[in-house]
Amino acid sequence: MMLFCPYPLGTRLVVGVDASFWIGHFAGIQNGVAILRNAQLFANPGKPVDGIRPAVRIPIYKVNFVALDGPKEEKDDKDQK
């Protein structure tokens, strides 16, 4: 549970489980389960496995890592020249 301590409610997180990861908004921990809102499951290569779910309950014992979901860098053609 210490993995989630630095993050306030509503923080967009990446939560690794098994051979996949969830991206969603942290909604708290209850009875040994992390709760994410508006979360989507991705395979390790980064492809979505399923659509966005309103709430996901992830058992803490299955969590491999927790990280912030930072902004995606977008480069246009001008930056690459």
N, C-alpha and C positions, 0 to 999 in steps of 0.2 A: 504494500500500500504506500510505502514511502516514495515510490516512483511518481505518484500523482501529487504529492504534497506541494511542490513548487508552483502548481498551476491553479489559477483561480477558476471558478465555474465559468463556463462559456468559452474557455480557451480552445482553439482548434488544435487537435492533437492527432498524431499518428501513433497507433497502438499495435505493436507487432504480436501476432499469435501464430504459432505453428509455422506453416509455409505461406502465410499471408499477412495482411495488415488492414486495420480499420482506420479510416479518417473521419473524424467527427468532432462535435463540440462536447467538451467534458461537462457532465451533469452531476458528478458526485460518485461516492462509493457507498454501497449499502450491503451489509451482510456478506462481505468478501467478494463483491461484484462491482466492477467499474461500469458506469453508465455513460454512454455517448448518445447524443441527440443528433439527428440528421446525419447519420453515419453511412458510409459506403465501404464495402469489403473489396479489397484488391488482391490479386495474386502477386507474388514477389516480383515478377517482371514489371509490375506496374499497371496491368490491365484490370479494369473493373470486372468483378465476378458477378455482381448483382446490382440492383438499383439502390437508391438511397432509402434507408429505413428511418422512421421517425425516432425510434429508440432502440438501442442495442445494449444488452447486458453481457459483459465479458468477465468470466471468472478470473480473479486475480492470479490464481496459480497457472493460468495459461498465458499470461502476459510475458513476452520476451523483452520488449523495450517500449519506452514511451518517449516521444519527441514532439517538439513543436512542428506544426505544418506551416512552414514559412512561405512567403510569396514566391511564386514561380517566376524564374527569370525568362523574359522573352527578348530574344535578339532579332532585330530586323536586318535586312540585307545591308544597310548602311554600316552597321556596327561590325560586320564581318569583313569589310573591304579594307 
